[in-house]
Amino acid sequence: MTEVVWPLMKNNISRSDLDALIAYLKQDDPKLTHGPLVRTLEEEWSKWLGVSYSVMLNSGASANDLTMMALKELEGGGEVIVPPLTWVSDISSVIRAGLDPVFADIDPYSLALDTKSVLNAVTPKTKAVFITHVLGYNGLTDELINGLKERHILLIEDVCESHGALHNGKKVGSFGWASNFSFYYAHHMTTIEGGMVSTNDPKLYDTLRIMRSHGMVRESLSEKTKEKYVIENPELNPDFIFAYASHNMRPTELSGLLGLEQLKRLDTNNLKRTRNLEKFLSVLDPEVFRTEFKVQGSSNYALTLVLNSPNIEKRDIVEKCLKQAGIEFRRGLSGGGNQLRQPYLKSVKSIPKPESVPVTEHIHHYSWYIGNYPELSHDQIDWLGSILKAI
């Protein structure tokens, strides 16, 4: 077996992060479940992102679940337009919330939902559009934002792979009714496992806080809300009134501490990641590989490699050469490619055929992502380019 010299991902936790954790744990009685450090990270994250409120969770998948549960509770049932190129939890969260996923194809240059495909998919039942900013690219367009506003349809952003990406100079994740982030150990910043939902809507914020902790009303910051439930339920202990059929999605104080440490260097690391992407695209043969991506505003998570034309023989050669060089990769880009091919959707009614989204189908069969991390050198990228040019 060939030794891996270029891993798909690296642990983003530094020695200084670990030292901060050790110092915290050496206190006489350190608080471990979520508390002041989590609250501080929520405030600092909101400032960094440019939103009013944030709620930290135990994972990005929980962020998706929580957002869809809140959408169903506050807006009722209906349809949510989703991309076929995304992580499984974006779609499964829609299904579990009792909402109906509607699929639109993606844009080949941003890898996110194609604006015209989305607007054509809108029906009177459409409650929201759940866009995924794939692998660090900005998936927004002014036409999409304005088109949804005109139709009174909510925008929800999955920014799990794109912390710090920009649209019109403003961070993605600050445009939607809600935005979801993951702090998985290999993402732009990490709390080992962790996530965040951000919003400017105070009603949504309060609902998220309650739902995060088993649906307990005491988690609300609104005295009016608490009083309402106490009056309506006089036979219940005010500390144990459960407003929603939710579950526990709380993070730990250790996660809060790690997040605060990591946030300090997020912007610097993002610049390095984007420079790596620009360098990588510059060493590719544009006759063979796609080099025209929506790089402006990117906060790249992984290097994207896409064949211009469908060619199974060439695809197999690319994979053989990468394996022989010890370079890890994943075919299909985000989430393993076209989600319409996954078994979990086979029992869902009205799911279209995989071939109905041809741009995503091409990505599914003829694309890969390769690890990108801040310490990656341009000499390494030149070496990778020489391997790909020899194909």
ZIVEN-V916631 format. One record per pair of residues at least 12 apart in sequence whose C-alpha atoms are under 8 Angstrom apart, sorted by the first residue. I is the first residue (numbers start at 1). J is the second residue. If there is no record, write none. Layout:
I_J ; I_J
This chain:
2_323 ; 2_324 ; 2_325 ; 2_326 ; 3_326 ; 4_325 ; 4_326 ; 4_327 ; 4_328 ; 5_325 ; 5_326 ; 5_327 ; 6_326 ; 6_327 ; 6_328 ; 6_371 ; 7_327 ; 7_328 ; 7_371 ; 8_327 ; 8_328 ; 8_329 ; 8_370 ; 8_371 ; 8_372 ; 9_186 ; 9_371 ; 9_372 ; 9_373 ; 10_186 ; 10_373 ; 11_185 ; 11_186 ; 12_185 ; 12_186 ; 12_187 ; 12_188 ; 12_189 ; 12_190 ; 13_185 ; 13_190 ; 13_262 ; 17_258 ; 17_261 ; 17_262 ; 20_257 ; 21_254 ; 21_257 ; 21_258 ; 31_253 ; 32_252 ; 32_253 ; 32_254 ; 33_251 ; 33_252 ; 33_253 ; 33_254 ; 34_250 ; 34_251 ; 34_252 ; 34_253 ; 34_256 ; 35_252 ; 35_253 ; 36_253 ; 37_253 ; 37_256 ; 37_257 ; 38_56 ; 38_251 ; 38_252 ; 38_253 ; 38_255 ; 38_256 ; 38_257 ; 39_256 ; 40_256 ; 41_256 ; 41_257 ; 41_259 ; 41_260 ; 42_54 ; 42_55 ; 42_56 ; 44_260 ; 45_263 ; 46_198 ; 49_164 ; 49_171 ; 49_173 ; 49_174 ; 50_171 ; 50_174 ; 51_174 ; 51_198 ; 51_199 ; 51_200 ; 52_198 ; 52_199 ; 52_200 ; 52_201 ; 53_198 ; 53_199 ; 53_200 ; 53_201 ; 53_202 ; 53_205 ; 54_196 ; 54_197 ; 54_198 ; 54_199 ; 54_205 ; 55_196 ; 55_197 ; 55_198 ; 55_205 ; 55_208 ; 55_209 ; 56_194 ; 56_195 ; 56_196 ; 56_197 ; 56_250 ; 56_251 ; 57_194 ; 57_195 ; 57_196 ; 57_197 ; 57_212 ; 57_249 ; 57_250 ; 57_251 ; 58_193 ; 58_194 ; 58_195 ; 58_249 ; 58_250 ; 58_251 ; 58_252 ; 59_182 ; 59_183 ; 59_184 ; 59_193 ; 59_194 ; 59_195 ; 59_196 ; 59_249 ; 60_160 ; 60_180 ; 60_181 ; 60_182 ; 60_183 ; 60_184 ; 60_194 ; 60_195 ; 60_196 ; 61_89 ; 61_90 ; 61_182 ; 61_195 ; 62_195 ; 62_249 ; 63_180 ; 63_181 ; 63_182 ; 63_195 ; 63_196 ; 63_197 ; 64_89 ; 64_90 ; 64_93 ; 64_158 ; 64_180 ; 65_89 ; 65_93 ; 65_94 ; 65_96 ; 65_97 ; 66_208 ; 66_211 ; 66_212 ; 67_178 ; 67_180 ; 67_197 ; 67_208 ; 68_93 ; 68_94 ; 68_97 ; 69_97 ; 70_204 ; 70_207 ; 70_208 ; 70_211 ; 72_97 ; 72_98 ; 72_99 ; 74_204 ; 75_127 ; 77_98 ; 77_99 ; 77_127 ; 78_99 ; 78_100 ; 78_125 ; 78_126 ; 78_127 ; 79_99 ; 79_100 ; 79_101 ; 79_102 ; 79_125 ; 79_126 ; 79_127 ; 79_128 ; 80_94 ; 80_99 ; 80_100 ; 80_101 ; 80_102 ; 80_126 ; 80_127 ; 80_128 ; 80_129 ; 80_130 ; 81_101 ; 81_102 ; 81_103 ; 81_104 ; 81_118 ; 81_121 ; 81_122 ; 81_126 ; 81_128 ; 81_129 ; 81_130 ; 82_101 ; 82_102 ; 82_103 ; 82_104 ; 82_113 ; 82_129 ; 82_130 ; 82_131 ; 83_103 ; 83_104 ; 83_105 ; 83_106 ; 83_112 ; 83_113 ; 83_130 ; 83_131 ; 83_132 ; 84_103 ; 84_104 ; 84_105 ; 84_106 ; 84_337 ; 84_338 ; 84_339 ; 84_340 ; 84_357 ; 84_360 ; 85_106 ; 85_111 ; 85_112 ; 85_334 ; 85_335 ; 85_337 ; 85_338 ; 85_339 ; 85_360 ; 86_132 ; 86_134 ; 86_334 ; 86_335 ; 86_337 ; 86_339 ; 87_334 ; 87_335 ; 88_335 ; 88_339 ; 90_130 ; 90_158 ; 102_121 ; 102_351 ; 103_121 ; 103_352 ; 104_117 ; 104_118 ; 104_121 ; 104_357 ; 105_117 ; 105_118 ; 105_357 ; 105_358 ; 105_359 ; 105_360 ; 106_357 ; 106_359 ; 106_360 ; 107_359 ; 108_293 ; 108_359 ; 109_292 ; 109_293 ; 109_294 ; 110_134 ; 110_137 ; 110_138 ; 110_139 ; 110_293 ; 110_294 ; 111_133 ; 111_134 ; 111_137 ; 111_139 ; 112_131 ; 112_132 ; 112_133 ; 112_134 ; 112_138 ; 112_139 ; 112_140 ; 113_131 ; 113_132 ; 113_139 ; 115_141 ; 115_143 ; 115_144 ; 119_144 ; 119_147 ; 119_148 ; 126_153 ; 127_153 ; 127_154 ; 128_153 ; 128_154 ; 128_155 ; 128_156 ; 129_153 ; 129_154 ; 129_155 ; 129_156 ; 130_155 ; 130_156 ; 130_157 ; 130_158 ; 131_155 ; 131_156 ; 131_157 ; 131_158 ; 132_157 ; 132_158 ; 132_159 ; 133_157 ; 133_158 ; 133_159 ; 133_160 ; 133_161 ; 133_162 ; 134_159 ; 134_161 ; 134_162 ; 134_334 ; 135_161 ; 135_162 ; 135_300 ; 135_301 ; 135_302 ; 135_334 ; 136_161 ; 136_162 ; 136_163 ; 136_165 ; 136_298 ; 136_299 ; 136_300 ; 136_301 ; 136_302 ; 137_162 ; 137_165 ; 137_294 ; 137_295 ; 137_297 ; 137_298 ; 137_299 ; 137_300 ; 138_162 ; 138_165 ; 138_166 ; 138_167 ; 138_172 ; 138_294 ; 138_297 ; 138_298 ; 140_167 ; 140_172 ; 141_167 ; 154_176 ; 154_177 ; 155_175 ; 155_176 ; 155_177 ; 155_178 ; 156_176 ; 156_177 ; 156_178 ; 156_179 ; 156_180 ; 157_172 ; 157_173 ; 157_175 ; 157_176 ; 157_178 ; 157_179 ; 157_180 ; 158_173 ; 158_179 ; 158_180 ; 158_181 ; 159_172 ; 159_173 ; 159_179 ; 159_180 ; 159_181 ; 159_182 ; 160_180 ; 160_181 ; 160_182 ; 160_183 ; 160_187 ; 161_181 ; 161_182 ; 161_187 ; 161_188 ; 161_301 ; 162_188 ; 162_298 ; 162_299 ; 162_300 ; 162_301 ; 163_181 ; 163_188 ; 163_299 ; 164_267 ; 164_270 ; 164_298 ; 164_299 ; 165_297 ; 165_298 ; 165_299 ; 165_300 ; 166_296 ; 166_297 ; 166_298 ; 166_299 ; 167_297 ; 169_297 ; 173_198 ; 174_198 ; 174_199 ; 176_199 ; 177_199 ; 177_200 ; 177_201 ; 178_197 ; 178_198 ; 178_199 ; 178_200 ; 179_197 ; 179_198 ; 179_199 ; 180_195 ; 180_196 ; 180_197 ; 180_198 ; 181_195 ; 181_196 ; 181_197 ; 182_194 ; 182_195 ; 182_196 ; 183_195 ; 187_301 ; 188_266 ; 188_269 ; 188_270 ; 188_301 ; 189_259 ; 189_262 ; 189_263 ; 189_266 ; 190_258 ; 190_259 ; 190_262 ; 191_254 ; 191_255 ; 191_256 ; 191_258 ; 191_259 ; 192_255 ; 193_255 ; 194_251 ; 194_255 ; 206_220 ; 206_221 ; 206_222 ; 207_220 ; 210_243 ; 211_244 ; 211_246 ; 211_247 ; 212_246 ; 212_247 ; 212_248 ; 212_249 ; 212_250 ; 213_246 ; 213_247 ; 213_248 ; 213_249 ; 213_250 ; 214_242 ; 214_244 ; 214_245 ; 214_246 ; 214_247 ; 214_248 ; 214_249 ; 215_242 ; 215_243 ; 215_244 ; 215_245 ; 215_246 ; 215_247 ; 216_239 ; 216_240 ; 216_241 ; 216_242 ; 216_243 ; 216_244 ; 217_229 ; 217_239 ; 217_240 ; 217_241 ; 217_242 ; 217_243 ; 218_238 ; 218_239 ; 218_240 ; 218_241 ; 229_241 ; 269_374 ; 270_299 ; 270_300 ; 270_374 ; 271_299 ; 272_373 ; 272_374 ; 272_375 ; 273_299 ; 273_300 ; 273_301 ; 273_372 ; 273_373 ; 273_374 ; 274_298 ; 274_299 ; 274_300 ; 276_372 ; 276_376 ; 276_377 ; 276_378 ; 276_381 ; 277_300 ; 277_302 ; 277_303 ; 277_372 ; 278_295 ; 279_378 ; 279_381 ; 280_303 ; 280_381 ; 280_382 ; 280_385 ; 283_381 ; 283_382 ; 283_385 ; 283_386 ; 284_385 ; 284_388 ; 284_389 ; 285_389 ; 287_308 ; 288_307 ; 288_308 ; 288_309 ; 289_305 ; 289_306 ; 289_307 ; 289_308 ; 290_305 ; 290_306 ; 290_307 ; 290_308 ; 300_372 ; 301_371 ; 301_372 ; 301_373 ; 302_369 ; 302_370 ; 302_371 ; 302_372 ; 302_373 ; 303_369 ; 303_370 ; 303_371 ; 303_372 ; 304_333 ; 304_367 ; 304_368 ; 304_369 ; 304_370 ; 305_367 ; 305_368 ; 305_369 ; 305_370 ; 306_363 ; 306_366 ; 306_367 ; 306_368 ; 307_366 ; 307_367 ; 310_362 ; 310_365 ; 310_366 ; 311_366 ; 312_366 ; 315_366 ; 317_391 ; 318_388 ; 318_391 ; 321_387 ; 321_388 ; 321_391 ; 322_387 ; 327_370 ; 328_370 ; 328_371 ; 329_368 ; 329_369 ; 329_370 ; 329_371 ; 330_368 ; 330_369 ; 330_370 ; 331_364 ; 331_365 ; 331_366 ; 331_367 ; 331_368 ; 331_369 ; 332_363 ; 332_364 ; 332_365 ; 332_366 ; 332_367 ; 332_368 ; 332_369 ; 333_363 ; 333_364 ; 333_367 ; 333_368 ; 333_369 ; 336_364 ; 337_360 ; 337_361 ; 337_363 ; 337_364 ; 337_365 ; 338_354 ; 338_360 ; 338_361 ; 338_363 ; 338_364 ; 340_352 ; 340_353 ; 340_354 ; 341_354
